[in-house]
């Protein structure tokens, strides 16, 4: 019996060129559920494209109930590989898996994938990546004349042009390949590995559930990495991202809803993020709703934008918390979305006639410490569609901009917001390196239900006549325990015929030479504005 079994194995080995190599190697590896890609014919170097061999290892692992597909030390080159149920890729610390530069090595079409994909799964369960090794997207970019103007930042582009900024930017050299797309998958674990230089989005989860991403290192060039997002979570539920370090030429972590399926129960914590666009973002794809989302205990370094919520396609954002986050924002080249601004909430319609109108409500920023070069904004182009936004213990410090195309004016701007609370917040300005356009600490326009409690902040330039706080066409305002800076000549200015029901009580450290309140002549109901010292 034993002799017969050995004979059968020998026959199979001799006939490998004529049979599916996965059948042989599956028998050899089945006992411990670890499938070594070298046993399936990979060369362990980048001279050979090993797509078929790697896929055979995955298929065999899947056919025999699942396990680990192991990459020992070496360098591997591949085109599209497809993960299947119960299969996890394990990369040794000395292993690197490279994406091929040949478009012919990528499968097309793939269901629900609009572009070439390096590592793909659709409808799979219990999948993932582990190990200390590296997956490298092998991206290439070229610096060229601006091919077209991005409509979303057309005004910023024109400002840069008028300021003498060179109208060039980086573009991806084809093939423009996404590193990971997992669609409609469940129970995904991504841990420990490094994902480097994807041409397009690095790690993209679409309509997935029960996702854990932890201890990952993700990198793309801050100068060149156009569209090379770190992690994109798209219409997914029950997602945890923790203890990751992400440096991304585009968004570091973006939560999106490309479909009507919501993004909900998302937790992001203990991550260190650097981005040439936004470090932590909801949107801009916003066809579905966003609910129960928390970002906490994160560090944002050297990013073009810190925290943002952008709704353009009609979805509702609610019950979102940004907590215990330190932010350092610095301006980037004009083609990136962002202004060196720590916080941006923006609601609009992508298409004036086709898009639905969304809603942003019940968002909390607490224990935030930020330095930035751009104005933090809450703004809606579609009337009052931003509601119940609360800031607790938020400190913003404005720094001089690095580029000629200056953009910042006020430190914080809010328009079309109903229900805005700022409690124990501070605005500081760099006195040594200033900008001529700097204006007020707070500019609040067309808002209602505003509470500013225990606030400290002055105008941007010490010798400026600008008020520290401007209220324009804003009603139902309560300002209490404002700490006035000695350089502030005017604390609060009220303008606009819609301004009413404004109460200011207890401006601390107000000197005799300072003026607490100025009311413009266009404010009709002056009797409803009161100041109690």
C-alpha positions, 0 to 999 in steps of 0.5 A: 500500500505504501509503495503504491502511494509513493509510486503515485506521488512520483508519477504526479511529480514527473507529470507536473508539466502536464497536470495542475501543479496545485494538486501536487503541492496541495498534497504536500502542504495539506497537513499544516495548512501552509502553502509555500509559493516556492513549491508552486513554481515561483522564482523568488526574484523579479525576473519572472512574473509569478502570477500563475504560480501564486494563484495556484497556491491560493487555489490549492489552499482554498480547495483544501479548506483554507490556510496560509499562503506563505512567501519566504524571503525573496522578491516576487513579481505578479499581476492580478491575484485573487483571494478566496475563502479562508485564505490568508497571505503571509509575507516573511519579513524579508519578502517583497511582492511587487506589482507588475508594470505590464498591463497584460499581467492584469485580469480584466474585467473583474466584477465591480472593479473599474480599474486594474487590481493587484490583489482582489477578492469578491464575495470571500470570507475569512481572508487577509494579509499578515506578516512583516513583509512588503507589498509594493505597487511599483508606481511610477509618476511624471511631472508635466504641464497641467492637463486639465483643471479640477473643477472642485478646486478651480478657484484655488488653481486660478489663484495659484496661476495668478500668484505665479505658481508653475502650472505643473503637477505629477501624473501616474504613468500607466498602468494605473493599478489599485493595490487592493480591492475587496468587494462584498467580503466578510471577516477580513484581517489585515495586519503587520505588513507594509503596503508601499507605493500603490499607483492608485488607492492602496487598500480599498474595502467596498461593501465589506463587513467585519474588517480589522486593519491593525499594525499596518505601515502604508506609504506613498510619496507625499510629493508624487503620490497622486490618488495614492490614498492609504485606506478607503472604506466604502459602504462598509460596516463594522470596521476597526482600524488601529495602530497603523502608520500611514504616509499618503500622497492623497487621503490617509484614511477616507470613509466613503459611500459610493453606494446607498449602503451606509458606512456605520460602526467604524472605529479608527484609533491610535494611528499616526497619519501624514497626508498631502490631502486629508488625514481623516476624512468622510466623503467625498463620495456620499451616496449613502449615509454615515453613522456611528463613526469614531476617530480617536487617539490619533496623531496627524503630522505634516498634512495638507488637511487634518479632519474633514467631512465632505458631502456632495451626493446626498447622504446623511452624516450623523453621530461622528466623533473626533476625539483626542487628536493632535494635528499639524497642517502644512500647505501643499502644492496647488493640485492637492485638496486642502489648504493647510486647514485643521478642520473642514466640514463642507456640504454642497451638490456635485451636480446642481440638477442631478445630485440630492441634498445631503445633511450633516448633523451631530458631530463632535470635536473634543480634545483637539490640539492643532496648528495650521496654515489655513482657515478651519471651516464649516460651510454649506452651499445649500442652506442650513444643512449642517446641524448640531456641531460641537467643539469641546477643548479645541485649540487652533494655532495659525501659522504663516503659509509656505506658498505664494498663493495665500488663502487663509484669512480668519482662523475659524469660519462657519456659515449656514450652521444651526446649533454650534457649540464652542466650549473651552476653545482657544485661537492663537496666532504666530506673532513672529511670522504673520500674513497680511490677510489674517482677520478674525478668530471667529467669523460666523455667518448665517448661523443660528443657535450659537453658544461660545463659552469660555473662549479665548482668542483675538484678531490675527494681527496685533495692530489690526482693527479687525474684531476678534469675533464677527457675527453676520446675519446670525441669531440666537447667540450666547457668548459667555466668559470670553477672555479678551487679549490686551491687543484686541481693540474690538471683541465682538462685531454684529452686522446683517439685518438677520442678526438678533437675540444675541447675549454677551455676558462676562468678557474677562480682562477687558480694559478701558481702552477696549470695546466689547461690542460693535453693532452695525447700522444694518442690524434692525433689532438692536434691542435684542442684543445685550451685553452684560459686563 
